[in-house]
Each structure stands twice: as C-alpha cells, then as structure tokens.
Amino acid sequence: MLVGSWLAPAAWPATRAPAADALGTPAQPLVVQAVFSYVDYKTDTAVFKDVAISQGDTRVSARQAQAAGLGFGSSRWTFEGNVIILMRSRGRLSSQRAIVEFRNNRVTRATVTGSPAVFEGQRGGSRPAVQGHADRIVYDSKLDTVRLSGEAWLSGEHNERLSGPLLIYSIRNQSLEAVSSGSGRRVHITVIPQAPRESASRRRSTPPTRAAGPR
C-alpha cells in the first residue's frame, strides 16, 4: 500500500530517460498521487483510489483507477467515478468512466464515456468556450482532436449548436468537422437568435426617465 505521491517510482519502467517526441522535446515527469494504491508485480497491474496523474499542463483525476501495465512506457488505465481530464489553456473532458492510454511516458489517447461525457474547449482572448456532450468522446493527443459520437452535440461561439452522429473538433485549429457516417442521420445546425443590442449612440440620445414628484 502507498499513501501519498509518486514521481516515477523506481520499480516502474517510467524511471528510464524520458522519450523525446517528434520535435525532440523530452517528456515531462509524470506524478501519481493517491490516498491508496495496490501494485501486483506478478500480473503487472495496479489499483488506485482517489487518484490524480499530472504531467505538465495535463491532469487526470478520478475516484479510482486500474492500471494494466506498470509504468507509462506502454500502459492502459481505466478511471471510474467523477473522471476529469484537464488540459490547461486547451480544454477539459469529464465523465463517469475513461480509458487512458500511455505510450513513451505520454498520454496518447483518452476515451471517455458517460450519460453524457462532456467536453469543454478553451479559446484565446475573451472568446467563449466550445461546449460539447456525447455518449463517447475520444481525445487523440497526436492529432489534438476530440471525436464526439452517439447523441453528440457541440456549441459554437455564434450561438449555434451542431448535432450529429459524429463530430470531430480540432483543438489546435479550432475547427469542426461534422460527419453523417452513412447512418441515415443528418447533421443538424440550430442557431438561436440573440436580441439586438442597443447601440451606444441611441443610449446617449435617450434622456433618462424621471419619476414624477409630488405637486
């Protein structure tokens, strides 16, 4: 049993020199924090409760997790209960269940499922965040995309809402691709009209209303 935090435990393959990505940038350290953990070296598995894994600006947390494959060189983690995958400055995923795959000491893929699974994509400046719901959302770190499928919808910045069987949002490019997937279901776009804003010149030209006083 382990209580506290891990920084690439000595018995795990992650203690090797971090692998470099295609740009030659080494992977950042992975930190595992949990109130309880049980590691079975015979089966190469581990169980965690109230767990959080952090690497750079990415953080995965849940009430419990099971790891198949010790270390982060090549492993598959199943998270359950209040799962939150936070990618600071880029977005977050939340659900009741997620499967996260690690390769070469990095998160390469995350599949979240729930009723619903939720995605929130951050955008620069004062632009509103992109909001999305689906039965299943797959995050691909190499492509930097999220794929929403099954009762999927995504809201844009101009008060529009897109729904369809498959929606692919590029976090890097802030672009959206909607696919019908030959299922017979079409992609729907709903735009909610906004009330026109009163111009500043009109507000200045309109005298304030004064309450009538006693005569």
Secondary structure as UniProt FT lines:
FT   STRAND          4..7
FT   TURN            10..11
FT   HELIX           13..15
FT   TURN            22..23
FT   STRAND          31..40
FT   TURN            41..44
FT   STRAND          45..55
FT   TURN            56..57
FT   STRAND          58..68
FT   STRAND          74..87
FT   TURN            88..90
FT   STRAND          91..103
FT   TURN            104..105
FT   STRAND          106..121
FT   TURN            125..126
FT   STRAND          130..140
FT   TURN            141..144
FT   STRAND          145..155
FT   TURN            157..158
FT   STRAND          160..170
FT   TURN            171..174
FT   STRAND          175..179
FT   TURN            181..182
FT   STRAND          188..191
FT   HELIX           200..205
//
